[in-house]
């Protein structure tokens, strides 16, 4: 599986493009700037789904363009994420003068240990890692861990948002560190850590 990083214009958040040789299907982790993602894709590629690490504005703001271009694209999020996508207050988009109210029928709620088949012999596994936000999910695909803002090496998890929880954040950090040890870590901001060790 090939993983490409896009650094977005809002708060330098990361989006990741997941593709596999011989397949025109593509999956995303988070969706910020839509055009840089499109420019990376083959002409006949299909974005089949986007996995949201959480529903803060800087990780979702390209969602309307995405589903307009790919109406069958499935949006994967947590149960609170579904709630937050439908509320520009809970996803903070109203504070960016870009209110997002997203209630798409192609939305799938993921919970702890749910698995999604991506490519032949490749599946994604879900871990609930709340703390930074109630919507936070971490994804594991083989040796690749996508932690969103639940764990960014060298940075303290921000827990000052309305739906943050310091104690849960600390538990989630420990959990992600143990998941990521010896694997490749792809956080929601900043650099990629190959063969992460803590």
C-alpha positions in Angstrom: 0.0 0.0 0.0 1.2 3.5 -0.9 0.6 6.4 1.6 1.0 10.0 0.4 0.9 12.9 2.8 -0.8 16.2 2.0 -0.1 19.2 4.3 -3.2 21.3 4.4 -3.5 25.1 4.4 -5.5 25.3 7.6 -3.3 24.8 10.6 -0.9 22.6 8.5 -3.1 19.6 9.3 -2.3 16.3 7.5 -4.4 14.3 5.0 -3.2 11.0 3.8 -4.0 9.3 0.5 -4.0 5.5 0.6 -3.7 3.6 -2.7 -2.6 0.2 -3.9 -0.9 -0.8 -7.1 -3.3 -2.3 -9.6 -6.4 -0.7 -8.0 -8.1 2.5 -9.0 -9.7 2.7 -5.5 -8.4 5.3 -3.2 -9.1 6.0 0.5 -8.3 9.1 2.5 -7.4 9.8 6.2 -9.0 13.2 6.9 -9.9 15.7 4.3 -8.6 19.3 4.2 -7.6 20.9 0.9 -9.3 19.0 -1.9 -7.4 20.2 -5.0 -3.9 19.0 -3.9 -5.5 15.5 -3.3 -7.1 15.4 -6.7 -3.9 16.5 -8.4 -2.2 13.4 -6.9 -4.8 10.9 -8.3 -4.9 9.1 -11.6 -7.7 10.4 -13.9 -10.0 7.4 -13.4 -9.2 6.8 -9.7 -12.2 6.6 -7.3 -12.1 7.9 -3.8 -14.1 5.2 -2.0 -14.0 6.5 1.5 -12.5 9.0 4.0 -11.7 8.0 7.5 -11.9 10.9 9.9 -9.5 10.9 12.9 -11.8 13.5 14.5 -14.3 16.2 13.4 -12.4 19.4 14.1 -12.6 21.9 11.3 -9.0 21.5 10.1 -9.5 17.8 9.5 -12.9 18.0 7.7 -13.2 21.2 5.7 -12.9 19.6 2.3 -15.7 17.2 2.9 -18.3 19.0 0.8 -16.1 19.2 -2.2 -15.1 15.5 -1.7 -18.7 14.1 -1.7 -19.7 16.4 -4.5 -17.0 15.0 -6.7 -17.4 11.4 -5.4 -21.1 11.0 -4.4 -20.6 7.4 -3.4 -17.6 8.1 -1.1 -18.3 6.8 2.4 -17.4 9.1 5.3 -16.2 7.0 8.3 -16.4 8.6 11.8 -17.3 7.8 15.4 -20.8 8.2 16.8 -20.0 11.6 18.3 -18.3 12.5 15.0 -21.6 11.9 13.2 -23.2 14.3 15.7 -20.5 16.9 15.3 -20.5 16.8 11.5 -24.2 17.8 11.7 -23.4 20.8 14.0 -21.2 23.7 12.9 -20.8 24.5 16.6 -19.5 21.0 17.6 -17.2 20.8 14.6 -16.0 24.4 15.2 -16.5 25.4 11.5 -18.7 28.3 12.5 -15.7 29.9 14.1 -13.8 29.8 10.8 -16.6 31.6 8.9 -17.2 28.4 6.9 -20.1 26.7 8.6 -20.3 22.9 7.8 -23.5 21.0 8.5 -22.9 17.6 7.0 -25.6 14.9 7.2 -24.8 12.6 4.3 -26.5 9.3 3.9 -23.1 7.7 3.0 -21.9 8.0 6.5 -20.7 5.0 8.5 -20.1 5.0 12.3 -17.1 3.1 13.5 -16.5 1.8 17.0 -13.7 0.1 18.9 -12.1 -2.8 16.9 -14.3 -2.3 13.8 -12.6 -3.4 10.7 -13.0 -2.2 7.1 -11.6 -4.0 4.1 -9.6 -1.6 1.9 -7.6 -3.6 -0.7 -6.9 -7.3 -1.2 -5.4 -8.6 2.1 -5.4 -5.1 3.5 -7.9 -4.0 6.2 -8.1 -1.1 8.6 -8.8 -1.5 12.3 -10.4 1.2 14.5 -9.4 2.2 18.0 -11.4 4.7 20.1 -8.9 7.3 21.4 -11.0 10.2 22.9 -9.5 13.0 24.9 -8.5 15.7 22.4 -12.1 15.4 21.3 -15.0 12.9 21.9 -14.9 12.0 18.2 -11.3 10.8 18.1 -10.4 7.5 16.4 -7.0 6.0 15.6 -6.6 3.7 12.7 -4.2 0.8 12.2 -3.5 -0.6 8.7 -0.8 -3.2 8.9 2.3 -1.4 10.3 0.8 2.1 9.8 -0.9 3.9 12.6 -2.9 7.1 12.0 -3.4 9.0 15.3 -4.9 12.3 14.2 -4.4 14.8 17.1 -4.8 12.2 19.8 -1.0 11.7 19.8 1.6 14.0 18.1 5.1 13.1 19.3 6.8 16.0 21.2 3.5 17.9 21.6 1.1 17.9 24.6 -2.4 16.8 23.5 -4.6 19.9 23.5 -7.5 19.3 25.9 -9.0 22.8 26.2 -11.8 22.3 23.7 -15.5 21.9 24.8 -15.5 18.1 24.2 -12.0 17.4 25.5 -11.1 15.3 28.5 -7.6 15.3 30.0 -7.8 11.9 31.7 -9.1 10.2 28.5 -6.4 12.0 26.5 -3.6 10.6 28.7 -5.1 7.1 28.4 -5.3 7.4 24.7 -1.7 8.6 24.4 -0.4 5.6 26.2 -2.6 3.3 24.1 -1.3 4.9 20.8 2.3 4.7 21.9 1.9 1.0 22.6 0.2 0.5 19.2 2.8 2.6 17.3 5.9 1.1 18.9 8.0 -0.5 16.1 5.4 0.6 13.5 5.0 3.7 11.3 3.2 6.7 12.9 1.2 9.2 10.9 -0.1 12.0 13.1 -2.6 14.7 12.3 0.0 17.4 12.1 3.8 17.3 11.5 6.1 14.7 10.2 5.8 10.9 9.7 7.7 8.7 12.1 8.9 5.5 10.5 9.6 2.6 12.9 8.4 4.7 15.8 9.9 4.0 19.2 9.2 5.8 22.5 
